């Protein structure tokens, strides 16, 4: 049933309780990634809207609230992947050692530093955008989850049938649905913001998110769930930064 895919996507990407069995074909959750991103984006924009009812002196706390709710909702899934990716690629290792570090649940010095940087980055850009540009806070998670679905569909998975992201290689039909969703949401963003205001956020997001993907393809011949999570985290922060550059 189609809603099994929604339940699976919610369980995969968030801590939101979802009832229903997991679909036997895991790639059926991919078209629901954008829906989950929309839920996250709406809740984050709602947090920013709530902060407007507080005294102006409390405005700097908006970014902290938005970032905190984001990481709580997602179970810090992508943040953890970003930290593991920083540890794995901070120093040059063999393919086997890199995969071992990516699997390790401990966080090293590179990972700890990466977490601090990305959290501060998200707090700053979210706080500034919450003043005037809630639209970008709402749409960033949608585009990042569409990117996530496309990464799993197109790129080889380094762990084969092992790992949490195994079985997410999309069929041609699933890939077509992802592209239709992407085209529809680009058209919506274009209509709402204008073409010229849409380009910079996308360019920033794609450029930054491609870094861990390229490094991973070169060293381990594919991606893992952690790499995809790192790309998602970088895309959102860079996307929001591009939007902020146009908002000021």
Secondary structure, 3 states (H helix, E strand, C coil): CHHHHHHHHHHHHCCCCCCCCCCCCHHHHHHHHHHHHHHHHHHHHHHHHHHCCCCHHHCCHHHHHHHHHHHHHCCCHHHHHHHHHHHHHCCCCCHHHHHHHHHCCCCCHHHHHHHHHHHHHHHHHHHHHHHHCHHHHHHHHHHHHHHHHHHHHHCCECCCCCCCCCCCCCCHHHHHHHHHHHHHHHHHHHHHHCHHHHHHHHHHHHHHHHHHHHHHHHHHCCECHHHHHHHHHHHHHHHHHHHHHHHC
